[in-house]
């Protein structure tokens, strides 16, 4: 008598649940760093903070976020993804709540600078941990999609939370923007602790899903030995290896372009709602609603650029063209932000800003390019340098815009400054980067 054939259990798909949790984390973290763009109007009036002071407040976050990238990545490697992200969420949420309890005093501005710096510092673990989590939970064939979804969370965050925060500021006061968002973060920390697991310790993932991830190149054991007293032997990274990154004209061009692209990003994340109120006469409630429209356009641009780039590569086999064509089209479109200086109709302003933010999303292929070009031995460090290049823009751009607005009384020169960076980024890719190919370290 033949033995009965037992069909294997269907493969679970808990990796997508993990991606949903991770995307929620970056969505909330982006919203918390953007609270100042909404709360800043009322806060500036109550605390006597002018445009230059507001620029420094925006910049304080980026200083910490830039300086904390490599240390937080090192801590993540030592502690594992779950505890480092849990600590980050809890600490940045408490910091956000604290900002809601700042009242008029001679020390108010100094306290806010310190809190914004701490906010940036505590948010740094998310991106390095995300790289580890996606590498552990997803096979190579799915990492592009997973990375695109994670990357677009910043746009979704602005689309979802900007109108909500605008309503809170309009209905209550700016204090409650910080308090409500901070409490939401505390609840997220609890959810992270309960529902996030590494692949080998997930209580519900089955062996079929683990085998599928492993067969596709997923590193399911990435954090398994952390906390068990075992140490994995890894080749040491030498300072001379890192310095070689800056001897490559191609990589330097990529880093500079990322700085330029991020200058555009930081205008939207910091000054855009204030621009709508001060320059175009919107109420804070309307500004919150309107600001979500370009964010949605940016999300669409971000997702579609990866698809278009992959399609070009499949058709041509030319990696340089596959990356540079979408970047060029997207950044050229981003420059239309300058056109807002010459129109007054609200619908046209919104259209131009949406087109510019779509273009910015469409041209943001920096992390894909660094994956194509960075030395295999120091991929993580190369990604950290790229992200640090982006945060330099966060340090500089908000302050420059603050000075330009204070000096001229309008945003005209600020929009020129922002839009010009789109052309500088295009020059970097065509004038400096050259052929996109893997850079190999010299022994």
N, C-alpha and C positions, 0 to 999 in steps of 0.2 A: 504494500500500500504506500503510495507516494506521500511524502511529508507535506503538510500544508505550508504553502509559501506565505510568510508574514511580510506584508508591505511595510517598509520603514516609515517611521513617523514623518509627516511633512516638515520641511525645514522651517523653523521659527524665523521671525524677522524683527527681533528685538533690537538690532542695530539701528533701525529707523526710529525706534522709541528713544534710544540714547541720543541720536542726532536731534530729535525734537527737544530734548532736555537741554542739550548743549546750545542749540539755536535760541532757546528761551533765555539762557544765561547771557549770551552776547546781546540779545535784544534789550534786556533790562539794563545791562551795564552801559550800553550806548545811550539809553534814555536817561540814566542817572548823570552821565557826563554832560548831557544836553539840557539838564534842568536849568542851568544858568541862562540859556538863550531865551527861555520863557520867563523865569522868575526875575531875571536881571532888570527888566524895566521897572517893576514896582520896587525892587530892592534898591536900585540905584537912586530912586527918588527918596526913599525912606532913610537910606544910610548916607546920602550925599556922595555917591560914587559917579564920576564923570566917565566919558567915553574912553579916556586913556586908562583910568583905573579898571574899567570893565575889561579892557584888552589884557591887562596884566592878570586879572582873575581867570580869564579864559586860558591864558598862557601857562598859569601855574600848574594846571592839570597836565598839560603836555610835557612840561619839564620832568615831572615825576614819572609819567608814563614812558618817556624816552629813556630815562636813566635806569628804570627798573626792569627793562626787557630781559637783558642777559642774566641778572641775578635771579629773577623769577623763573626763568627757564632752567637754571641750575638747580633751584629748589625743587622744581617739579620733577626733575630727574632723580633727585635724592629722596623725595617724600612720596612721589606718585601723584597722579592727576586728581584723584578724588579729594584728598585732604587739602591740597594747595588751592583748589578752586573753592572748596567749602570755606576755608579761612578768608579768602579774598571776598567772596560774596558777603559774608557776615560783617567783615570790617568796613567794606565800602558802604554797606547799607546803614550801619550805625553812623558813619561819617556824614552820609546824606541827610539823615534825620537831624544830626547836630546843626547842620547849616540852617535848618528851619527855625532854630532857637537863637539865632544871632539878632540882637536888637541894637538900636542906635547907641553908639558910644565912641569914644576916641580910639578904641582898640578894634572896632568892628571890622575894618578893612583888613587889618593884620590877621585877625582870626579867620576871616574868609580865605585869605591867601593860603594860610596853613591848612585849612580843611580841604581846599581844592587840591593842594599838593598831595595830601594824604589820600584823597579820592583817586587821583591818578596812580599813586603807588600801589594801592590795594587792588586796582583793576588790572594790573599788569599780568597776573598769572593766567588770565583767560586764553589769550592767543597762543602762548607756548603750549599750554595744556591741550588746547584744541587740536594742535598738530599731532600730539601723541595719541589722543583719543581717536581721531579719524584713522590714524595709521593702525591702531589696534583693532578697531571695530569694522573696518571696511576693506574689502579686497581692492586691488589696484584699479580694476575696471569700474568701480563705483566711487572712487575717491574724488574724481573730478566733480561729479554731481554733488557729493556730500560737501566738498569744499565750497562750491558755488552757493549752495543753500546757506551754509554758515556765513559766507562773506556778505550775502545779501541781507542778512539779519540787521545790519546797521541801517539799511534803507527802510526795511519794514518797521524798525523801531521808531524812526522819525515819523513814518506814516501813521503809525498807531498811537504813539504816546504824545506827539506834539499837540494834536487837537485836544487830547485829554488834559494835558498839563495847562493848555491855554484856558480851558473851561474851569479848571480848578483855580487858577490865578484870577480869572474874571469873577467867579462866583464867591470865592473866599478871599484869600490873600496869597501873596507869593510864598509866605511861610509854609503853607499847606502843600505846595508843590513838592518841596523837599521832604516833608514829613510823610506824606502818602507814598511817594516813590521809595523812600527808605524802608518803610514798613513792608511794602511789597517785596523788597529785596530780602528782608529777614524771613519772610514766608518762603521765598525761593530757596534760601539756604537750607531750610528744613526739608523741602522737596528734594533738593540735590542729595542730601544725606540719606533720604529714604529710598530714592529710586535710581540713583546712578550706581553702576557697578562696572568693574572691568570684565572683559568677556569670560575669563575662566572662573569668575566668582559670581556671575549673574545667576540668581536662583531659578530662572525660568528658561534661559536659553538652552536649546538642545544641542546634542553633539553634531547633528547634521548642519546646523548653522555655523558652529565652530569650525567644522571641516571645510565648509564652503569658504569661510573667511580665510582660513589658513592656506587652502589651495590657491587662492587668488592673491597671495602675498601679504595678507593681513598679519600683524604682529600681535597675536592674541595674548602672548605671555609677557608683553612689554612691562607691565607693572606687577606681575605675579610674585616676583621674589622680593619686592620692596617690603620691608617690615618683617621679613623672615630671617633676618641676620645673614642673608646671602648677598654677595657683591658680584656684580657682573664685570668682567674684565673688558675694558674698552681702550682703544688706542688713545694716547694723550694728544690733546690738541695743543700745538705750539703757537706761540705768539707770532712767530715768523710766518706760519701758515695763514693766519688771519690777515696779516699785513699784505700778503700777496693779493688779496682781494682788491686792494686799492692800487695795485700796479697794473691791473687789467683795465684798459680803456673801456672795454665792453661793460664790465661790471660797474665801474664808476658812472658810466652813462645811465645805467639802469637805476642806480641809487639816486642820482640827481633827478631823473625823470620822476621817480616815486615822490621825491620832495615836492616837485612842481605840481603833480597830480593831487597830492594831499593838501596843498595850499587851497585848491578849489574845494576840497572836502571840508576843510575846517571853516571856510566862510559859511557854508551851509549849516554846519553843526553849531556855530557860535553866533554870528551876526545876522543871519538871514531873517529870523522873526523880528529882530530889532529894526532892521532895514525896512521891513514892510510897515512897521508902525511909524517910525520917524520920517521916512522918506515918502511913503505912499499913503499915509494917513489911515491905515487899517487899525481897528481895535485889536487888543491883544487876543480876544476870542476869535476874531476873524483871521488874524495872523496865524494862530495855531491851526486853524482848519486849512488855510491856504498852503501853509508850509508842508502839509502832508502830500500835496499833489506832486511837487517835484521829487519827493522821496519815493513815491510809487513809481514814477518814471525812471528814477535811478535804479530801482530794484529790477525793473524790466530790462533796462540796459545791461545791468550786471550779469543777469542770467543769460541773455541772448548773446553776449559777446563771446562767452566760452563756446557756445554751440557754433557760432559763425567761424571762430578761429579753428575749431576742430574740423569743420567742414572744408575750409580752405586748405588745411594741411592734408586731408585725405585726397583732395582733388589735385593738389600741386606737388605734395611731398616736400614743400619748401617751408621749413619752420620759421624762418625770418619773415617771409611774407604773411604767413598765417598769424603771427603775433602783431606785426607792425601795421598791417592794413586796418584791423579793427581799432588799434590804438590811435592811428592817425585820423580815421573817420570820427571816432568818439571825441577826441580832444579838440579837433576842429569845430565840432558841434558845441563843445563846452564854451568856446570863446564867444558865443552869441550872448552870454551874460552881459557883455559890454553894451549890447543893444538896449538894455533896460534904461540906460542914461538918456535915451532919445525918444522914449514913449511914456505916456501917462495913463493910458487906458488899462484898467486893472486886469482885464482878460488877456491883453497882450503881454503884460508883465509876467503873468502866471505862465503863459505859453512859452515865453522865452526862457524863463527860469526852469521850466520842466524840460524843455529841449536841451538846455545846458546840462542839467543833472542827468538826463538820459545819456547824453554824450559822455559825461564823466564816468558813469557806470560802465558804458560800452567800452571805454578806453582803459579801464582799470584791470590790466592783465599782468600787473607787476609780479604777483606771487607765482603765477604760472611761468612767467619768463625766468624768474630766479630759480625755479625748479628745473628749468631747461638748461640753465647755464652754470649754476654754482658747483663747485667741486664736491664730489660725492662724499669726501671725508668730512666736510664741514657744512653740510646742507643746513643744519639747524642754526649754526652761527651766522651763515649767510642770510638766512631768513630774518634773524634778529637784527642784522645790520640794515636790511631793507626796511624793516618796521621802524627802526630807529631813525632812518632817513625821513620816513613819513612823519614821525613825531617832531622832528626839527621844524617842520612846517607848522605844526601845532604850537610850537613855542614862539615862532616869529610872526606868522600871519595875523593872528588876532591882535597882537600889539601894534603892528604896522597899520592895520585897518583902523584901530582906535585912534592913533595919531592922525591919520588922514582925515577921518571924520571930524575930529576935534579941530583940526586946522582949517578945514574948508567949510565945515557946517553942512556938508552933504556927503552922499556915498558915491559920487561920480568917480572920483579918483580911486576909491577903494575897489569899485567894479573893474576899472581899467587894470589895476594892479592884479586882481584875481584872474581876469581873463587872459592877461599876458602870459601867465604861467602855463596855460594850455599850449601856446606856441613854443615856449621854452622846452616843454616836455617832448613835443614833436621833434624839435631840433636835436634833443639828446638822443632819441632813438635812431634818427637817420644820420646825424652828424658824428655821434660818438660811439654808439653801440655797435654799428656795423652788423656783421653776420652773427646771428644768434646760434651759439653752439656751446657745448660743455667746456668749461675752463678747467684745466688740469693743474694741480699744484706741482711746483718744481721741488724735487727732493734735494 
